Amino acid sequence: MKHFNLKPRDAIHLATMRLENETEIISEDPDFDIVPEIKRIML
């Protein structure tokens, strides 16, 4: 949360993704763009 200045809910999503070795997220939230190892997919 502090490292990427994410909101708590976004930080939980990121932590869960890391635990599951996921690198893509389907989201309209541009806050995830700051995380270099995450690819955000918009629908």
N, C-alpha and C positions, 0 to 999 in steps of 0.2 A: 504494500500500500504506500509506504513512504518512499521506496526506491523509485517507483514510476509515477508517484503522485496520483494514484488511482482511488476512486471511490471504494468504500468497503465491499460493495456487491461485486464490482469489477475485479477487485483483488481476490475474492473468493473464486470467481470463474477462472482467473489466471492460475491460482494455486492448484485448483482441481485439474486444469489442463496439464500442468507440469507433472502432477502425480500420475496422470494417465498417458504421459508422453504424446499429447496432442499438440499440433502446431497450427491448426486452422480453426477459426471460429466464424460462425455465421452471425453477423451482427450489423446493425446500423450505427452502432456507437463508435465514433471516431477516437474515443479515449484509448482503444486497444492499439491504435496505429503507433503509439509511442514505444510499444514493446517490440524489440527487433526480431525476436524469434517467433512471433505470432503473425500469421497471415489472416487478415480479416476479409471475409467474403460477404458481399452485400447481395441481397436478393432483389 
